[in-house]
Amino acid sequence: MGALSSTNGPRGADEPKVIGHAVVIAGGGPTGLMLAGELALAGVDVAIVERRESQALDGLRAGGLHIRTIEVLDQRGIADRFIAQGRVVRSAPFADTALDMSDQPTRHNYYLALWQDRIERTLAGWVDELKVPIYRGCEVTGFAQDDTGVDVDLADGRQLRAQYLVGCDGGRSLIRKKAGIDFPGWDPSTSYLIAEIETDEEPQWGVRRGEKGINAIGKLEPRSREAGSLSSGEVGGTCARVVLNEPDIVQGEEPTLSNVREALIAVYGTDFGLCKASYVSRFTDMARQAARYRDRRVLLAGDAAHVHSPKGGQGLNIGVQDAVNLGWKLAQVIHGTATESLLDTYHAERHPVGARVLRNTMALTAIDRKDDRLEALREVMYELLQKDAPRQQYVAMVSGLDIRYDLGEGHPLLGRRVPDLDVVTADGPVRVFTLLHDGRPVLLNLGEPGGIEIAAWATRVKVIDAKYSGAWELPAVGLVAAPAAVLIRPDGYVAWVGGPGQKGLTDALTTWFGPAAA
Ligand SMILES: Cc1cc2nc3c(=O)[nH]c(=O)nc-3n(C[C@H](O)[C@H](O)[C@H](O)COP(=O)(O)OP(=O)(O)OC[C@H]3O[C@@H](n4cnc5c(N)ncnc54)[C@H](O)[C@@H]3O)c2cc1C
């Protein structure tokens, strides 16, 4: 029987036959952990069911955090935990060039190299502090939903009852399949072996382009494994992380050391005296996205909702951001302050973001191929990306900074992330992101103190009077007019921008935070 990893859940002989939670999350990877944290912060009784016995991962997987992900962690006051372990890289890769990201208008104008294992353990530490029960070593095997909730079956015979079930159970999501949600997209055009190996001879470090993609050998030292992201081109040592493009697409088969040997010989003419591999896996450039992120009381997030090539390093990042978009909405529906229709905005906002990531990874896969015409395309792109505006726009896109949810026409801030400005309140200077640490919405009034009155939402929305005289600069947009006030959702996106008067404020408050209290 799987164990509960925190102290506040039912256990042992006292455990009831059917255990109730408001929300059950299937899968405790990065997405499930982030969502659990968001819900717990909002006071929701949430539990995770996780197949793995511990947070340990086979292999390295994701190599770090993009800017917007660091920002959302900063909005909860936990970014420093990740930054302290990672390595700051001020450029984003594009094919075999690197694009400067240091001029993005954000406090965190860098990519944070940090392996997924560390990211997950750090998120798990936060979730543990928030006392979220995790049913570890436990697998969800099925579910049935009715008008009032979902019965969730576990492999050990236990059953959970929840108001909502969220599938954060990865690309092969059982929740998605059992919900009958289509997963349309593109079959793989190529497959790669990825391995951590030891060789007797020094391998050829660096990147070598092949017919259908790149091959890369990067030095793997205990230190770089800790900090994330291998840098190709380093010399010395015999431990390496290899990514090898396979001549034929292979799917489903467990790769072996022999496959790595054959692939090395096919590309380099030698296996460099390959003696062992601590990890061998395979990935493809398959790109698929769930047609719907919600089926009544069942929702999908992270890889369960979208899979694609790891090129661009966006998968984990958009999963964490899916969770931050969904968490506060689901919490309000559970608390009864908002109606279920709020959950439809989750699909409406996050599906287009996922579709754009699929598009980017498909473009990056295509441009990596060895072909004279693609070489010409790469050169055209490199030329364009020498110029500041296209480079800044591309970096903002891949970092998640240019996301704009469609909240209608108006001020450029509407639907975009609020910048982390240093404002001054009656209590002294404070960063805007600090105001979001408790996961509650904020109405930031930058005009006449006390000039905005929202008594009917006072228990749900914090009103902060503040002064700010600096510039408002948005990634990929530039300088924008200073607003008189902004309504900031718990995920950091601007739901309303105040001009003279409070036109549209009541509508925005009702849409996002429910009808006025009686
Ligand atoms: C080689 C490689 C390199 C990558 N590089 C990057 C990168 O640089 N940057 C980046 O952002 N992303 C990268 N990714 C993608 C990233 O690893 C994923 O996008 C990320 O792990 C998705 O997180 P998730 O929580 O949605 O799903 P997962 O991490 O897959 O977590 C799902 C969890 O659900 C559990 N589970 C599954 N089924 C059940 C069940 N029935 N019951 C209970 N538990 C279940 C699993 O054990 C797992 O813990 C890479 C992936 C690969 C393979």
The ligand as a MOL file (V3000), in Angstrom:
LIG
                    3D

  0  0  0     0  0            999 V3000
M  V30 BEGIN CTAB
M  V30 COUNTS 53 58 0 0 0
M  V30 BEGIN ATOM
M  V30 1 C 14.9130 14.2930 -22.4850 0
M  V30 2 C 13.9830 15.3450 -22.0180 0
M  V30 3 C 14.4430 16.6410 -21.8780 0
M  V30 4 C 13.5680 17.6360 -21.4610 0
M  V30 5 N 14.0430 18.9110 -21.3460 0
M  V30 6 C 13.2160 19.8770 -20.9370 0
M  V30 7 C 13.6920 21.2030 -20.7260 0
M  V30 8 O 14.8580 21.4960 -20.9260 0
M  V30 9 N 12.8120 22.1290 -20.2630 0
M  V30 10 C 11.5070 21.8330 -20.0060 0
M  V30 11 O 10.7560 22.7350 -19.5960 0
M  V30 12 N 11.0280 20.5950 -20.1910 0
M  V30 13 C 11.8430 19.6160 -20.6320 0
M  V30 14 N 11.3840 18.3530 -20.7770 0
M  V30 15 C 9.9640 18.0990 -20.5330 0
M  V30 16 C 9.6490 17.9230 -19.0570 0
M  V30 17 O 10.4230 16.8780 -18.5170 0
M  V30 18 C 8.1520 17.6510 -18.9190 0
M  V30 19 O 7.4400 18.6060 -19.6760 0
M  V30 20 C 7.6960 17.7190 -17.4640 0
M  V30 21 O 8.2420 16.6700 -16.7070 0
M  V30 22 C 6.1720 17.6370 -17.3910 0
M  V30 23 O 5.7780 17.6640 -16.0640 0
M  V30 24 P 4.3900 17.0130 -15.6400 0
M  V30 25 O 4.3350 17.1450 -14.1630 0
M  V30 26 O 3.3090 17.5870 -16.4590 0
M  V30 27 O 4.5070 15.4880 -16.0620 0
M  V30 28 P 5.5460 14.4010 -15.5550 0
M  V30 29 O 6.8440 15.0150 -15.1780 0
M  V30 30 O 5.5440 13.3230 -16.5780 0
M  V30 31 O 4.8980 13.8740 -14.2190 0
M  V30 32 C 3.7990 13.0110 -14.2280 0
M  V30 33 C 3.7700 12.2790 -12.9130 0
M  V30 34 O 2.6080 11.4760 -12.8570 0
M  V30 35 C 2.9240 10.2070 -12.3120 0
M  V30 36 N 1.9080 9.2970 -12.8320 0
M  V30 37 C 1.6910 8.9270 -14.1080 0
M  V30 38 N 0.6020 8.1350 -14.2030 0
M  V30 39 C 0.0960 8.0170 -12.9560 0
M  V30 40 C -1.0300 7.3410 -12.4070 0
M  V30 41 N -1.8660 6.6350 -13.1700 0
M  V30 42 N -1.2450 7.4130 -11.0760 0
M  V30 43 C -0.4020 8.1380 -10.2820 0
M  V30 44 N 0.6820 8.7900 -10.7450 0
M  V30 45 C 0.9170 8.7500 -12.0720 0
M  V30 46 C 4.3380 9.9390 -12.8020 0
M  V30 47 O 5.0040 9.0270 -11.9630 0
M  V30 48 C 4.9510 11.3300 -12.7450 0
M  V30 49 O 5.5580 11.6020 -11.5060 0
M  V30 50 C 12.2300 17.3260 -21.1850 0
M  V30 51 C 11.7790 16.0180 -21.2930 0
M  V30 52 C 12.6410 15.0400 -21.7150 0
M  V30 53 C 12.1430 13.6370 -21.8410 0
M  V30 END ATOM
M  V30 BEGIN BOND
M  V30 1 1 1 2
M  V30 2 1 2 3
M  V30 3 2 2 52
M  V30 4 2 3 4
M  V30 5 1 4 5
M  V30 6 1 4 50
M  V30 7 2 5 6
M  V30 8 1 6 7
M  V30 9 1 6 13
M  V30 10 2 7 8
M  V30 11 1 7 9
M  V30 12 1 9 10
M  V30 13 2 10 11
M  V30 14 1 10 12
M  V30 15 2 12 13
M  V30 16 1 13 14
M  V30 17 1 14 15
M  V30 18 1 14 50
M  V30 19 1 15 16
M  V30 20 1 16 17
M  V30 21 1 16 18
M  V30 22 1 18 19
M  V30 23 1 18 20
M  V30 24 1 20 21
M  V30 25 1 20 22
M  V30 26 1 22 23
M  V30 27 1 23 24
M  V30 28 2 24 25
M  V30 29 1 24 26
M  V30 30 1 24 27
M  V30 31 1 27 28
M  V30 32 2 28 29
M  V30 33 1 28 30
M  V30 34 1 28 31
M  V30 35 1 31 32
M  V30 36 1 32 33
M  V30 37 1 33 34
M  V30 38 1 33 48
M  V30 39 1 34 35
M  V30 40 1 35 36
M  V30 41 1 35 46
M  V30 42 1 36 37
M  V30 43 1 36 45
M  V30 44 2 37 38
M  V30 45 1 38 39
M  V30 46 1 39 40
M  V30 47 2 39 45
M  V30 48 1 40 41
M  V30 49 2 40 42
M  V30 50 1 42 43
M  V30 51 2 43 44
M  V30 52 1 44 45
M  V30 53 1 46 47
M  V30 54 1 46 48
M  V30 55 1 48 49
M  V30 56 2 50 51
M  V30 57 1 51 52
M  V30 58 1 52 53
M  V30 END BOND
M  V30 END CTAB
M  END
